[in-house]
Amino acid sequence: MLETSARLLRLLSLLQVRRDWSGADLATRLDVDVRTVRRDVEKLRTLGYPVDSAPGVAGGYRLGAGAEMPPLLLDDEEAVAVAMGLRTAAGGTIDGIEESSVRALAKLQQVMPSRLRHRVESLAVATVALGSNGPTVDAEALTAIAAACRAAERLRFDYRAHDGSESRRDVEPHRLVHSGTRWYLVAYDTARADWRNFRVDRITLKPPSGPRFTPRRPPDEDVRRWASWEVAVGQYRYQARFTVRAPAHVVAARVTPTSGLVEPIDEDSCTLRAGSNSLDGLAVHIAVLGFEFTVHEPPELVERVRVLADRLHAASP
């Protein structure tokens, strides 16, 4: 009986993590035959869990809407990871989620065995969070935007640009991107007939969302790369390209996604793209990284680096 109950919980857990499962896949995961899977599915239905099924070769199982899940079963490492994630969220960039994170953490710690509580407490004592000086976003707004992305529903909102100007936008939302300090919405702006990157903390939603739309092909298969380009390079007057003589992963460790885009060339070099409204700002940015480099573009920056190099050389005793 204990083995059957454990298998039912495992089956329920599998149905939560993926939308559709074939009977054969579930049988393999549970190390049983397909007939046992069918019997276990019927037991879940008897317990009140709406498990939908489709017959035939392409058929399978799916957990229906409205299912009330049992307490989440976590192993030791998962429990510690969730607890530390909640601690991080309590001091994060989403406004209004801090209190909820603290409450959830308190509930989790109440059901943790003492050995895990000690691990979490030790990590908390040994960890110092620098905190974020950046803007926070409203949790409800973030949830509404995420829901519109998933449902392919248009969003209308007022947007405040970097210079303080206001505009009304009607967009087809695609993805939310988090840089570590800021949230961005990648969306197709219908009035401008082009893809745009919007800082979520500058968005004031105008509900309701809708109507539905047919999702377009995104501007890049790697949305994070595209968003990083827009934030770190595309919005600026000067867009620079450098060859840096150091491995890409080493350079990327010193360049945030909002200050540059790093792409490997080979094992010992990479391309760095960065943007700024100041040529001197770009020159200083690349110089202080501490690697040998070559400036390729724009031409104004190539000349500016030569001038600065001569000036610094002349200043040396």
Secondary structure as GFF3:
##gff-version 3
##sequence-region A 1 317
A	DSSP	alpha_helix	2	17	.	.	.	ID=ss1
A	DSSP	alpha_helix	23	30	.	.	.	ID=ss2
A	DSSP	alpha_helix	34	46	.	.	.	ID=ss3
A	DSSP	beta_strand	51	54	.	.	.	ID=ss4
A	DSSP	beta_strand	60	63	.	.	.	ID=ss5
A	DSSP	alpha_helix	76	89	.	.	.	ID=ss6
A	DSSP	beta_strand	94	95	.	.	.	ID=ss7
A	DSSP	alpha_helix	98	111	.	.	.	ID=ss8
A	DSSP	alpha_helix	114	126	.	.	.	ID=ss9
A	DSSP	beta_strand	137	138	.	.	.	ID=ss10
A	DSSP	alpha_helix	139	151	.	.	.	ID=ss11
A	DSSP	beta_strand	155	160	.	.	.	ID=ss12
A	DSSP	beta_strand	166	178	.	.	.	ID=ss13
A	DSSP	beta_strand	183	189	.	.	.	ID=ss14
A	DSSP	beta_strand	194	199	.	.	.	ID=ss15
A	DSSP	three_ten_helix	200	202	.	.	.	ID=ss16
A	DSSP	beta_strand	203	205	.	.	.	ID=ss17
A	DSSP	alpha_helix	223	229	.	.	.	ID=ss18
A	DSSP	pi_helix	230	234	.	.	.	ID=ss19
A	DSSP	beta_strand	238	244	.	.	.	ID=ss20
A	DSSP	alpha_helix	248	252	.	.	.	ID=ss21
A	DSSP	beta_strand	261	266	.	.	.	ID=ss22
A	DSSP	beta_strand	269	276	.	.	.	ID=ss23
A	DSSP	alpha_helix	279	287	.	.	.	ID=ss24
A	DSSP	beta_strand	293	297	.	.	.	ID=ss25
A	DSSP	alpha_helix	299	315	.	.	.	ID=ss26
###
